[in-house]
Amino acid sequence: MRKTYPSDITREQFETIRPILELVRKKTKPRTIDLYDVVCGVLYVLKTGCQWRALPHEYPTCSTTYAYFQKWSEEKEGKESVIGQILKKISWRGATVQWTDRANKHGHR
């Protein structure tokens, strides 16, 4: 059991967004990490504004978490990004929209 952080969502909230996250995945091989931990890691960075490399060790590696964030941040054919959809679905509060937009435009890490 890992340490919990204020930015973490509940497992119940996660189950409401799991179908959205599963649509992004290419079914090539079984996933070896818990998507819940990845989502909580992304939310931690969005909430704290820390660098990806400063992500606590309780979460998946910074490179793994960042790779998922990049994939979920992609907008396709005028549709809202997956990260935007899940933030709305869990009623996330914070200035994350501007941050994710900036990351997409400038390729910040």
Summary of the structure (lengths in Angstrom):
residues: 109
radius of gyration: 13.2
end to end distance: 28.2
largest distance: 39.4
contacts: 254
relative contact order: 0.16
helix: 57%
strand: 0%
